[in-house]
Each structure stands twice: as structure tokens, then as C-alpha cells.
């Protein structure tokens, strides 16, 4: 196995199937204009050759119009009600849903009624039952559904998966992942924010950031856990309704084990590591967008740290979606992939509540 050949791919877009100059850009209606959309999503869409943010949708038409005036490519700023009423349907081809988790389905349903494709933020809904319904809505309407796991197009993670697939670590034996941040300090100090509302979010640290090591473990190993358990805790009054911190263990097929940790009240940190019979591959930092990615690899007596050129993870994700919409290659991660994550997280909560392993088979 040639390590240099794999690492030499660097930030190559090995997923590209369609030349952007041969097709029309995908026009997006962006649903939800919070800090993440304004700070991360819209700049990426503006920079894309494959996408255009033509319609911006918010609870306030005035807010949407104001942001649209300062967004390249935007032609409409409309309210949620106007979106549901069919305003500006001729101005977009797909929607990007970045509302609170429990509100995803209603916008997906409206988009599907109008024959529009869907890029839906993770987790795809607040429960597996609603995720299954969302998936069925898109399937029935014949529209494409992708769940926005930006790690799937992050070059460092893709190179790590190539190394694992090529046998660099030997037979995988264990995966370890973590993601933590101080939510109230770094993201939003409001104790009444939707991430701390169990009905809107579906869960706390697990649903919001624990999903990163969980899903990336699934992606790197290319398999799903067969059993899980976990523990949750909260020390701050703001986390009375949801978990502040979660630790969970996973059993994968063929005896592979996993350990993951996520916290909304700990120092910012993130990593994902796969250890095998012959070597180890780790991505650290792993999940936060504003950090440069590095691959840490070891095999035998050899060790290396490979820094990859930073990419805009949101741009990579949007361009991948557009590539699939304008081409005929299948979308991955699709709705089935996203629903499985929600089922796994529900099982982790069940295991935490009952102090037992929960089978997923």
C-alpha cells in the first residue's frame, strides 16, 4: 500500500462526476437565516461555481429581504409562510434546510410538493419516526434527498478512509472519536436557545455534536454498529432538559469496538482515530470548520503528521450535492443513512437510561 499515493491526492475532489461548465448551477432556497447560515452557508454558496443562493427564507420577510440585498445571486427574500404558499417556486431548484431539527419535515414536505430536491441539515429530524416520514415524503415525490454530513467531503476524512480501505492499519480493531465545545460561551449564551429545547432539538450534546464522531466512525469503517450503550450527564441549569455531556460505546461487526465522547460544556476539541492490527490513522483537529485538518498516521516504527490545505467544508458539501443533482451518480449520504444515525442515537439514550447495551440488529 503506497502511503504517498493516497496522501498525494490531497484535496482532490475525487467525487466529481460533472464538469460545472457543462451544466447550469443549482439554485437554492435557503431555509433559516441564523448565524450558521449567514456565517458559513451563504458565503460558501456565493463562492460556488455550481450553486446560487437565489431565495432566502426566514420567519421575517423583512429580515430575508435585507440579507438577500447583501447576498450575491439572491433574487428573493421571503417569509416561511410565503415559502409554504409557493412564492418564488420558479426561482429555485433545491432547498437547504437549516432550521431547528423538529422543523425540518414541514419545509421538506413543501419542497417535495413543488418537486424540489432537498439538502437537509443533520440530524435529519428530532426522532427516527419523523426521519422515516421525511425520507418517505421525498421518495414519494421522486426528489433527491441528501443529509448534510460535511465530513463526507472533508479531504482529510476521505484520505483517512482511503488509507483504511487500502489496508494501511491492517484489520480495523477500534474507533475513538470526540467533539466538545462550550456552547454557552462559544456559540450562544441564551439558555432558552433551541439547542437546549428537547422538543425542538431531539437531544442535547449527542444530537448536536456527538453525531460528528458517530457518523464519521460509520463513514470511515463503512459499516454500522450492531449494539450501543452510553451515559449522559448535565451540570449546568441550562441543560436541565437535554444532555450536556455524553459518552457512548459501540460494537461494530467483526469485533470492532468504538468509544465516543461529546460535551457542550468542555474545552473545544475534536478528533477521530481508527486503530488496526498494523497501524493507526487519526484526524485531529477533526470537526470544527475554522481549524486546519491534519492526518496523523503510524505503522510499525513509522509515524507521520500530514497537514492538508484547508478547504471550505460547506463549499465542498454544496458542490458535491450540485454535482449529484446535475449528474446521474447516486447521492451519499442519503435519507436512509441519516435515519440510521437518529436510530443509533435513540438507542444510546435508551442504553444510558437503563444502563445496558441496546441491540440494533
Residue, then its C-alpha position, 0 to 999 in steps of 0.5 A: x500500500x503506497x502511503x504517498x499515493x493516497x496522501x498525494x491526492x490531497x484535496x482532490x475532489x475525487x467525487x466529481x462526476x460533472x464538469x460545472x461548465x457543462x451544466x447550469x448551477x443549482x439554485x437554492x432556497x435557503x431555509x433559516x437565516x441564523x448565524x450558521x447560515x449567514x456565517x458559513x452557508x451563504x458565503x460558501x454558496x456565493x463562492x460556488x461555481x455550481x450553486x446560487x443562493x437565489x431565495x432566502x427564507x426566514x420567519x421575517x420577510x423583512x429580515x430575508x429581504x435585507x440579507x438577500x440585498x447583501x447576498x450575491x445571486x439572491x433574487x428573493x427574500x421571503x417569509x416561511x409562510x410565503x415559502x409554504x404558499x409557493x412564492x418564488x417556486x420558479x426561482x429555485x431548484x433545491x432547498x437547504x434546510x437549516x432550521x431547528x431539527x423538529x422543523x425540518x419535515x414541514x419545509x421538506x414536505x413543501x419542497x417535495x410538493x413543488x418537486x424540489x430536491x432537498x439538502x437537509x441539515x443533520x440530524x435529519x429530524x428530532x426522532x427516527x419516526x419523523x426521519x422515516x416520514x421525511x425520507x418517505x415524503x421525498x421518495x414519494x415525490x421522486x426528489x433527491x434527498x441528501x443529509x448534510x454530513x460535511x465530513x463526507x467531503x472533508x479531504x482529510x476524512x476521505x484520505x483517512x478512509x482511503x488509507x483504511x480501505x487500502x489496508x494501511x492499519x491492517x484489520x480495523x480493531x477500534x474507533x475513538x472519536x470526540x467533539x466538545x465545545x462550550x456552547x454557552x460561551x462559544x456559540x450562544x449564551x441564551x439558555x432558552x436557545x433551541x439547542x437546549x429545547x428537547x422538543x425542538x432539538x431531539x437531544x442535547x450534546x449527542x444530537x448536536x455534536x456527538x453525531x460528528x464522531x458517530x457518523x464519521x466512525x460509520x463513514x470511515x469503517x463503512x459499516x454500522x454498529x450492531x449494539x450501543x450503550x452510553x451515559x449522559x450527564x448535565x451540570x449546568x441549569x441550562x441543560x436541565x432538559x437535554x444532555x450536556x455531556x455524553x459518552x457512548x460505546x459501540x460494537x461494530x461487526x467483526x469485533x470492532x469496538x468504538x468509544x465516543x465522547x461529546x460535551x457542550x460544556x468542555x474545552x473545544x476539541x475534536x478528533x477521530x482515530x481508527x486503530x488496526x492490527x498494523x497501524x493507526x490513522x487519526x484526524x485531529x483537529x477533526x470537526x470544527x470548520x475554522x481549524x486546519x485538518x491534519x492526518x496523523x498516521x503510524x505503522x510499525x516504527x513509522x509515524x507521520x503528521x500530514x497537514x492538508x490545505x484547508x478547504x471550505x467544508x460547506x463549499x465542498x458539501x454544496x458542490x458535491x450535492x450540485x454535482x449529484x443533482x446535475x449528474x446521474x451518480x447516486x447521492x451519499x449520504x442519503x435519507x436512509x443513512x441519516x435515519x440510521x444515525x437518529x436510530x443509533x442515537x435513540x438507542x444510546x439514550x435508551x442504553x444510558x437510561x437503563x444502563x445496558x447495551x441496546x441491540x440494533x440488529 
